[in-house]
Amino acid sequence: MVLVAAFLADRPTLCLSLFVLAMLINALASGVSGLPFLEVVSKTVTPARRPRFFGTRNLYGGLLAFGAGLLVRWILGSSGLQFPYDYALIFALGTLAFTLGYWVFGRIQEPPDPPQEAQGCAERCALSRRHCGTRTSGPF
């Protein structure tokens, strides 16, 4: 988006289309990555500390969002950058913030899952037949 804002400002339809596409990709990626994030949190934060973890996370996230709003107002108002470079700077700062967040999350040492008992298809099929009252003879 930094490059789109900096170099395609004279083509607003293309800029808007690429922006909407980027937001769609971001939303899909966030939806897909939400479950693995919560799994890592469940493995690394004890159940007794999770409310405090999420409360602290929301508190600092809100404070940082408020500060980011003030920064955006300053950049768009009196930074001296002309359009479209002011928006390119905002997108660059957003990219930096996302990169920093991904880097910090990537440094988490996730504990391994406990080993689980192997289950084959034949064992599952035989078990389900016994519980359903169907025949137990056959290829499985």
Salt bridges, closest charged atoms under 4 A:
GLU39 OE2 - LYS43 NZ 3.57
GLU110 OE2 - LYS43 NZ 2.76
ASP113 OD1 - LYS43 NZ 2.48
